[in-house]
Amino acid sequence: MNVVSLLLTVGLLTQLGGVNPRYTEENGNPVMDRCLIKPRGEDDVRIPAQQAGMIIKMPVTEGSQVSKGDLLALVDDREAKASLRVATYGLQSAEQKAKEDIEIRYAQAAAAVAKVDLEQDQKANLSQPGAVPQIEIRRKSLDYKRSVLQIEKAQKDQILAGLDAKTKAAERDAAQLALDSRTILAPFDGEVVTIYRHQSEWVNPGDPILRLVQFNRLNVEGFAYATQFDRGELLGKPVRVVVTRARGREVTVTGKVVYVDQNVRGDSTYLVRAEVDNQREGNTWLIQPGLQARMTVLLNGQ
């Protein structure tokens, strides 16, 4: 058999699952070699700037360990603070106006006086017809109606003042949001692995400031053969992952298959992804993203 024929034969056997340096079986369990260890997608994020401005504070460096809520960076917030103060004063003024009922009480008092004045003249004419000219009766009747309408107007003005207070509250909330968005906080516990922008540098919205990664749980990805195992046989099953560290030292971690790709590749394989719990070893982690591993899917739980 010449070299070309040999290569074709090996390629065919590999496609059929007969020869695969990355895949074997052990007690009926699939064993995937050269699996890649990666951070979970939600645990590996580039933290962006949300507002334009200069970074005036950055207490972290590459390698910093941070907890959720820790300050990562602060974009110049002086103008945002001033806007918040203006919005706060505007809200306080609007709320005070909405509470005031002086105009309503004055209109009610004026209407009461106008009513009494009108009724007295009407009684006088009942006792002595013509004592008060009719034109005077009409004028005082109009004054009374105007006082009643002033009550309605004062009540509507108070409603409008309440709506204005709500508008000012929304403006204050927007100003607070603009201020808060200049304070970049850690969304989860993790390690700063890359710094893209430094203190005193200018950033625009969307510019990455740093990369934050969480290492306490990692993904391990390998490939299984569709000719050997169906997708449903692997999904949700426990796994045992062996990682070779420096000088040949092996460490073992456990986890579970959390994703199996629906798509089968041209070589009859599909992606299998497991999540494993990592452990700290002194000031570092037991396993690191980028390392290769051997993963055994335990179909029977062992």
C-alpha positions in Angstrom: 0.0 0.0 0.0 1.5 3.4 -1.0 1.5 6.5 1.1 -1.5 8.0 -0.6 -3.6 4.9 -0.1 -2.6 4.7 3.6 -3.6 8.3 4.2 -6.9 7.8 2.5 -7.6 4.7 4.6 -6.7 6.4 7.9 -8.9 9.3 6.9 -11.8 7.0 6.2 -11.4 5.1 9.4 -11.2 8.4 11.3 -14.5 9.6 9.8 -16.1 6.3 10.7 -14.9 6.5 14.3 -12.3 3.7 13.9 -9.3 5.9 14.4 -9.4 9.1 16.4 -6.5 10.4 18.5 -9.0 12.6 20.3 -11.6 10.0 21.1 -11.7 6.6 22.8 -14.0 4.7 25.0 -13.6 3.4 28.6 -16.1 0.9 30.1 -18.6 2.1 27.5 -18.1 5.8 28.4 -16.8 8.2 25.8 -13.4 9.6 26.5 -12.5 12.8 24.7 -8.8 13.9 24.7 -7.5 17.3 23.9 -10.6 19.0 25.2 -10.2 22.7 25.6 -10.8 24.5 28.9 -12.5 27.9 28.5 -14.3 30.5 30.7 -18.0 30.4 30.5 -19.4 33.1 28.2 -21.2 35.0 30.9 -18.0 34.9 33.1 -15.7 36.4 30.5 -16.7 40.0 29.7 -15.2 43.1 28.4 -16.5 45.9 30.6 -17.3 49.0 28.5 -17.7 52.7 29.2 -21.3 53.9 29.1 -20.6 57.6 29.0 -18.0 59.7 27.3 -15.3 61.3 29.4 -11.9 61.0 31.0 -11.2 58.2 33.4 -10.4 60.0 36.7 -10.1 56.9 38.9 -9.0 53.4 38.3 -8.1 51.4 41.4 -7.5 48.0 39.7 -4.6 46.6 37.7 -4.1 43.4 35.7 -4.4 40.5 38.2 -6.6 42.4 40.7 -9.1 40.2 42.4 -12.4 42.0 42.7 -15.8 41.2 44.3 -19.2 42.0 42.9 -19.9 45.7 43.3 -16.2 46.8 43.6 -15.2 50.0 41.8 -13.4 49.2 38.6 -13.2 52.7 37.0 -14.7 56.2 37.4 -15.4 58.4 34.4 -15.4 62.2 35.1 -18.7 62.8 36.8 -18.5 66.4 37.8 -21.0 67.6 35.2 -23.3 64.7 35.9 -23.3 65.6 39.6 -24.2 69.2 38.8 -27.0 68.1 36.5 -28.3 65.9 39.3 -28.3 68.8 41.8 -30.3 71.0 39.3 -32.8 68.2 38.7 -33.1 67.6 42.5 -33.9 71.2 43.2 -36.4 71.3 40.3 -38.1 68.3 41.7 -38.3 69.8 45.2 -39.8 73.0 43.9 -42.4 71.2 41.8 -43.3 68.9 44.7 -43.8 72.0 47.0 -46.1 73.6 44.4 -48.1 70.4 44.0 -48.7 70.4 47.8 -49.8 74.0 48.0 -53.6 74.6 48.2 -53.6 78.3 48.9 -55.2 79.2 45.6 -57.9 76.6 46.2 -58.7 77.8 49.7 -58.7 81.4 48.6 -61.0 80.7 45.8 -63.3 78.8 48.1 -63.4 81.7 50.6 -64.0 84.2 47.8 -66.9 82.1 46.5 -68.4 81.9 49.9 -68.3 85.6 50.3 -69.8 86.2 46.9 -72.6 83.8 47.6 -73.5 85.5 50.9 -73.4 88.9 49.2 -75.7 87.7 46.4 -78.1 86.0 48.7 -78.4 89.1 50.9 -79.4 91.3 48.0 -81.8 88.6 46.8 -83.4 88.5 50.2 -83.6 92.3 50.3 -85.6 92.3 47.0 -87.9 89.7 48.4 -88.7 91.9 51.4 -88.8 95.1 49.3 -89.0 94.6 45.6 -86.6 96.8 43.7 -84.4 97.6 46.7 -81.4 96.4 44.8 -81.3 97.1 41.1 -81.5 94.0 38.9 -78.2 94.9 37.2 -76.5 94.7 40.6 -78.1 91.3 41.2 -76.7 90.1 37.8 -73.3 91.5 38.5 -73.1 89.7 41.9 -74.4 86.5 40.4 -71.6 86.7 37.8 -69.1 87.3 40.6 -70.3 84.2 42.4 -70.0 82.1 39.3 -66.5 83.4 38.6 -65.5 82.5 42.2 -66.8 78.9 41.7 -64.9 78.6 38.4 -61.8 79.9 40.1 -62.1 77.0 42.5 -62.1 74.5 39.6 -59.2 76.3 38.0 -57.2 76.2 41.2 -57.9 72.5 41.6 -56.8 71.8 38.0 -53.7 73.9 38.5 -52.8 71.7 41.5 -53.3 68.5 39.3 -51.0 70.0 36.7 -48.5 70.8 39.4 -48.6 67.2 40.5 -47.9 66.1 36.9 -45.0 68.6 36.6 -43.6 67.1 39.8 -43.7 63.6 38.2 -41.9 65.0 35.2 -39.3 66.5 37.4 -38.9 63.2 39.2 -38.3 61.4 35.9 -35.7 64.1 35.0 -34.0 63.6 38.4 -34.0 59.8 37.8 -32.4 60.3 34.4 -29.8 62.5 35.9 -29.1 59.9 38.6 -28.8 57.2 35.9 -26.4 59.3 33.9 -24.3 59.8 37.1 -24.4 56.1 38.0 -23.4 55.0 34.5 -20.1 56.9 35.0 -19.2 54.6 37.9 -18.1 51.2 36.6 -18.7 48.4 39.1 -17.7 44.8 39.0 -20.8 42.7 37.8 -19.4 39.6 39.5 -16.5 38.2 41.5 -13.5 37.8 39.2 -10.0 38.7 38.2 -9.0 41.6 35.9 -7.0 40.0 33.2 -6.6 42.8 30.7 -6.6 46.6 31.0 -7.6 48.4 27.7 -7.9 52.0 29.1 -5.9 53.7 31.9 -6.5 56.5 34.2 -6.5 60.0 32.5 -7.4 58.4 29.2 -10.6 59.5 27.3 -13.3 56.9 26.6 -16.4 57.0 24.4 -19.5 54.9 25.0 -18.9 51.3 24.2 -15.1 51.5 24.5 -13.8 48.5 26.4 -12.1 49.5 29.7 -11.0 46.1 31.0 -11.7 42.4 30.7 -13.0 40.6 33.8 -13.0 36.8 34.1 -14.5 34.5 36.7 -12.6 31.3 37.1 -14.5 29.4 39.8 -16.5 27.5 37.1 -15.2 26.7 33.7 -16.3 25.1 30.4 -14.6 22.0 29.0 -15.3 21.4 25.3 -14.6 18.2 23.3 -16.2 16.3 20.4 -18.1 13.0 20.4 -19.0 10.8 17.5 -22.6 10.7 16.3 -21.9 7.1 15.1 -21.2 6.1 18.7 -23.5 8.1 20.9 -26.7 10.0 20.4 -26.9 13.5 21.7 -29.5 12.7 24.3 -27.2 10.0 25.9 -24.7 12.6 26.9 -26.7 15.7 27.8 -26.9 16.2 31.6 -24.5 13.4 32.4 -21.7 13.8 34.9 -18.1 14.1 33.7 -14.7 13.5 35.1 -12.0 15.8 33.7 -8.3 15.2 34.1 -5.9 18.1 33.4 -2.1 17.8 33.1 -0.3 20.6 34.8 3.4 21.4 35.0 5.9 18.5 35.2 3.2 16.0 34.3 1.1 16.5 37.5 -2.5 15.5 36.9 -5.5 17.0 38.7 -9.1 15.8 38.4 -12.2 17.9 38.6 -15.9 16.9 38.1 -18.8 18.5 36.5 -21.8 17.9 34.2 -22.6 18.1 30.5 -24.6 21.3 30.0 -24.7 21.5 26.2 -24.5 19.2 23.2 -24.6 20.7 19.8 -27.5 19.8 17.5 -25.3 20.0 14.4 -23.1 17.2 13.4 -19.9 18.2 11.6 -18.5 16.7 8.4 -16.4 14.3 10.4 -19.5 12.9 12.1 -18.7 14.6 15.4 -20.6 17.1 17.5 -19.6 19.5 20.2 -20.0 18.5 23.9 -19.6 21.1 26.6 -19.4 20.5 30.3 -19.2 22.8 33.3 -16.7 22.0 36.0 -16.1 23.5 39.4 -12.6 25.0 39.8 -10.7 25.3 43.0 -8.2 27.7 44.4 -4.7 26.5 45.2 -3.0 29.3 47.2 -3.2 32.5 45.2 -4.0 30.8 41.9 -6.6 28.4 40.4 -6.2 24.7 40.1 -7.0 24.7 36.4 -6.6 27.5 33.8 -8.4 28.4 30.6 -6.4 27.4 27.6 -5.1 24.1 29.0 -6.1 20.8 27.3 -7.9 18.1 29.2 -9.2 14.6 29.0 -12.9 14.4 29.6 -14.9 11.2 30.4 -18.7 11.3 30.2 -20.0 9.0 32.9 -23.1 7.5 31.2 -23.9 5.4 34.3 -22.9 8.0 36.8 -19.5 6.4 37.4 
